[in-house]
């Protein structure tokens, strides 16, 4: 068997990277275009924010849906199809007749970009071979670095594009990326015939998909408005739909959401919960610290960007080190180390106040960023190990859904706390919330056991 730098063909990694960067890039790039979009379409801030919220909602639902379709119909087909969908939406975006048409374009973008990550996991498992006992750490690290870098650079790229070519450019920039990705995907990704099931044996659980979509949508919208005007009826709707979903999925042979499998696979369930908690903590920092720096310390937006940049940068720079830890030890070791650093960093938040020197703020930002690479990469490799091979795409999609849940929950936490007290004391309250979550996360990481489920 040939030896590869990443454990799998380099052409496979390059092809997959052109798809996996699109979701984080389009998630972050739009932020700097919102002001221009508000002026162009003559809408308010709350209305314009649906360009962000709509993308998050659609991606949270679309990730497990695309992942399940990758398992059923073939990952190569879904990966390339997702890129085509993004390209079509990006071409149409500059010509929309109204604001809500553009929100619809963003929803289509979210669904298209949602195909990449779960499909990439399936394709990596196929390339890794059925006898592999460890995840392809180098390959996964390369994709993680690419995705994290695109998320970190998204606002920078978006700002440059808007300044020189208008808001339309943040959509049009996807066209060369998707075209290149389609060409590489058709050329280098393994063909479907080797892996996909015969069409006659494929069963799509449409009722399960509908219940999952409505239930998750109810929960996400409830969380989005939790800090302002809670829609409690949405929480009731979510509970009812969740019960109906469990009853439905337990009664069919090929469920969309394998609730029996999740109950019987504590390693996978633990990874999903850790993903949600990790992102809840991360986004409390990533969204909350800039709010405090601008409102309390009085820094300008450009200064805040520079102070927060180390958080994202360290998350990228520590991924190769995390990959070495996973290769030499285990994903659990990377998670325990990363979460321990998170716990220490959240405790240091209690010592931040209006008089803290900038150099110390930068130091704490660096410390807050260090665990991102370890936790993100450790969770991805733990997910790979715990996922049943025939549901790798579905597991990858759920993994991304929990990331969005964590991000949206962080906005609710910040809204509830900072609405009442955007001050040093308010920041400390958020810090204690993060500390409690970090203790829970560290406990789960310590208890995590490596498990590879048979097909």
N, C-alpha and C positions, 0 to 999 in steps of 0.2 A: 504493500500500500504506500503511495507517495507521501512524503512528508511536506507539510505546509507550514508557513510561518504562523498562521492563526489556527492550525489544527484542521482547517477546512480550506478549500480553494479561495485564494485571495479575490478572484473575480466574483465569487459568491458574496463575499463581505462588501465589496464595492457596490455591487448591484443592490444589495439589501439596504445599504446606507442611504442611497438616493430616495428610498421610500421612508425609512424610519426617521429621517430628519424633518420631514414635512409637517408632522403633527406638532412637535414642540416649536418649530419655526413659526407656523401660522398661529399658534396659541399666543406667542409672545410678541410677534412683529406688529400685530394689529393695534397694540396699546398706544403706540406713538402716532397712529393715523386717526385716532378717535376725534381729536379736535378738528382736523380738516374735514372729516366726515360729518361732524355736527354742523359745520358751516355750509358744506355743500348741500346737504339735504334739509337744512334748517330744522333740526331736531334738538331736544335737550340732552343733558348728560345722562339722565336715567334711561331715556330711550336709546341713545347711542350705546349704552353698556350692554344691550342685547346682542350686539355683534360679538361680545366676549361670552356672555352667559349662554347664548344660543349655541355657540360652538362647543362649550363645555358640556352642555346638556346632551347634544347630539353625539359627541364623542363618548361620553360615559355610557350611553345606551349602545352606540355603534360598535364599540370595541369588542364586547363579548359576542355580539351578533356576527360581526365579520370573522371573529375567531372560530365560531361554530361552523360558519360556512367554509372556512379554510379547512377544517377537519373533514367536512362532508364532501366538498367539491374539488379540493386541491388547493394548496397554498399558492402555487405559482399563478394559477388562474385568478385568485382573489387579489394577490399582490399587484399584478399588472392591471387588473380591472380597477382597483382602487386608484392607481396613478392616472388612468384614463379619465376617471370621474373627476379627480382634482383638476386635471388639465382643462376639461370642458367647463367646469365651474369658474376657473380662473379666467378663461377667455371671455366668458359672458359677463363677469363682474363689472367691468367699466361701462357697460351699456345698459345697466338696469334702469328702469323708469322711475323707481322710487326706493325709499329706504328699506321697507320690509322685504322687497325683492332681494336686496343685498343680504339681509339676515338669512333668507332662504338659501342664497349662494353659500353663505358661511356654514349653514347646516349641511349642505351637500359636500363642502370641503371637509367638514369634520368626519362625515361618514366615509369619504374616500380615503382620508389619511388614517382612519381607524383600521384599515385592512393591513397596514404595513407591519406593525409590531407582532401581532399574533401569527401572521403568516411567516414572518422571519423566524420565530421560534420553531415553527413546524419545519421549515426548510433547514434550519441548523440541526435539528434532531435527525432529519433524514440524511444530511451530509455526514453527521457524526457517526452514523451506523447503528444498527440495532444492538450491538454488543458493547457499546460504550458504557462505562460505569461512572464517569465523571463528566460534568458539563464542559463544553468547549470554552474554557475561561477566556482565552486570548481573543477568540472570535466575538464573544459577547462583550468583552471589554472594549473592543474597537467600535462596535455599534453603540455602546453606552456613551463613549467619548463623543462620537459624532452627534448623537441626539442631544447630549448635555451642552455641547458647544453651540449647536444651532439655537437652543433655548436661550443660552446666555447672550449670544450675539444678535438674537432676533430684534430687540429694540434698537440696537446700533444700526443694523442693516435697514430696518424699517425707517428710522429717522433719516438716514441718507437718501433712501428712495423717495420718501415724501417730500423732502426738501428740494430735490432736483427734478422729480418727475410727477409729483402729486400722489394722492392716495391710491390711484389706480395701479401704481407700480407695485404695491405690496401684494396685489393679486397676480399681476402679470409676471412677477419674478418666478412664480411657480412653473410657468410654461417650459422654460428650458430645462429645469430640474426634472419635471415629469417626463418630458420627451426623452431625455437621456436615460432616465430610470426605466422606461418602457423598452427602449432599445437594448439596454444591458440585461433587463429581466428576460426578454424573449431569447436573448443569445446565451445567457449563462445559468439561469435558474433551471433546476431539474424538471423534466417534462412530467405532466400529470399521470401519464399511463403507468408510470412506475409505482405510483402510490395510491391514487384515488380509487375509491370504491366503485364497483359497477353501478351505473345510474339506476338500474332496477331495484337496488337494495338501499337506496338513499331515502330516508324518511325525514321530512322537515316538520318540526313541532311548531306549527304556526300559532295554535292557542297559547302554548308556553311562551313564545316570543312576544305575543300581544300582552299577556299578563305581566311579563318581566318589564317590557317597555313602559307600560302605564304605571306600574308600581314604582319603578325606579324614577320615572319622571315626576311622579307625585312627591317622592322623598326629596329629590333635588330642588324642586321649586319651593317646597316647604323650607328647606335649609337656606335658600337664597333670600327669603323674606323673613327669616327668623329674627333678625336684629331690628327689624322695622315694624312690620305689621304681620305677625305670625298668622298663617292660614291653617288653623288647627284642623279644619276639615280635610286638608290634604294629608295630614298625618294619619287620620282615621282611614282615609281612602287607601293609603299605603299599607296599613295593617291588614285591611280586608283583602287587598290584592295579593299581599304576601302569603296569607293563609291559602287563598285560592291557588296561587302558583305552586306552593308546596304540595297541596293535595293533587293538583294536576300532574306535576312532574314525577310524583311517586307512583302514578298509575299507568305510565307509558313506558314502553321498552326503550325508546330512543328520545329521551327528554332533551329539551334545549338547555336547561339548567339541571345538572346531575346532582340533585340534593342528597340522594343516597350516597353517592360517591364522596361528596364533601363531608358528610357526617362520618363516613368510614375512613377519611383521610385527614387526620388532625394536623399533619405536617403542612398540607396545602392550605387548610383553613387558617392555620396560624400565620402562614406567609401572607395571605390576603389581608388579615387583620393588621399585621405589622405594617404592610404597605399603606393602609389607611392612616394609622397612627403616625408613621414616619412623615407622611406628607402633611398631615395636620400640624405637626410641630414645625416642619420646614417652612410652610407657607405662613404660619403665624409670625415667624421671623422675617421672611422675605417680603411680606406685605406690611407687617406691623412696624418693623424698625424704620422704614422710610417715612411712614406716617408720623412717628414720634420725632424723627430727625427734622422734618420740615416744620411741624406744628409747634414743637416745644423748644428745639434747639435753634430753629430759624435758619437752617441751611437751605440753599437754593436747590432746585431740582438736579442741576448738573453735579453739585457737590454730593448730594444724596446718592446719585448714581455711582459715583466713584467710591463712596463709603460702603455701598452694598455689593459692589462688584466682587470683592474678595470671597463673598459667600458662594457665588456661582462659580468663580474661578477655581477655588479650592475643591469644589465638588467634581470638577473636570480633572484637575491635576492628580487627585488621589485615586482615581479609578485604576490606573496601571498598578499601583501599590496594592490595592484591594484584590486585583486579579492574581498577583503573586501570592497573597495570603490564601486565597481560595485554592490555588493550585497546590500549594505546599501543605496547607492545613485543611480548611473546610469553609463553606459559606457561613456556617454558624460562628466560627472564630471571627470572621470579618464583621458579622452583625453584632456580636458581643462587644468588640472593640469600638465600633462606630457608635453604638448606642450608649456605651459608657462615656464617650466624649460628649455626646449630646446631653447627657445628664449633667456633666460638669459645666458645660457651656450655659445651660438654662439656669443653673444656680448663680452663675456670674452675672446674669441679667439683673439680679437683685442689687448689684453694686453700681449699676449704671444710673446716672442722674444728670441734671442740667449742667453740672460742673465737671463732668468726666472729660479728661483731655482727649483730643482727637486720636492721638497715637494709641490710647487704650481702646477706644472704640474700634479702630482698625484691627487691633489685636484680638478683640472679642469676636469681630466679624470673621476673622481668619479661623478662629477656633470653632465658630458655628458652622463654617463651611467644610472643615476637615471631614466630619463624619458623613457628609452627603455621598461621597464616592463609595465609601465602605458600605453604607446602608443600601444605597440604590443597587450597587452591583451585587452585594451579598444577597439581597432579596431576589434579584433576577435569577441568580444561579440556584438559590434554594427553590424557587418556583420551578425551574427546569428539572431539578431532581425529583420534586414531589408530584409533578404533573403526570397523569396517565398518558402514555404515548398517543393513544387514540383521541385524546382530548387536550392536546398541547395548545392548540389554537384557542379553544374555549377558555382554558386556564389563563392564557396570556391576555385575553380580552378582559376577563374579570379582574386581573391584576391591574390593568390600566383604569378600569372603572373605580377601583378603590383609591387610586391616585386622585381622580377627580373628586371623589367623595371627601377625601382629606382636604383638598384645596378649597372646596366649597364650604366645608365645616369651619375652616380657619377664618373665612370671611365673616361667618356668623359669630364666632368667638370674639374677633376683633371689633365687630360692630356692636355687640352687647357691652363689651368692656369700655371701648373708647367713646362710645356714644355718651356714656355717663361721666367718663373721667379720662380725657386724653391729656395725661400728665405723666410725671415720673411714677406716681403711685399707680396709675393705670397700666403703665408698662410693666411694673413689678407684678401686678395682678396677672397679666398675661404670662409673665415669666413663671409664676407659680403653677398656672394651668399647664404650661409646657413641662415643668418639672414632674408633676404628677403623671402626665402622659409618658414621660421618659422612663420613669420608674416601672410603669406597666410594660413598656416596650422592652426594657432591659430584662425583665422577668421572662417575657415571652421568648426573647432571643436565647437566653440561657437554657430554657426548657426545650427549645427546638431540636428535633432529632432529624438527621438526614434520612430521607425515605424516597425510594424510587418505586413507583407503583407499576405492577405488571399490566400489560395490555389486556 
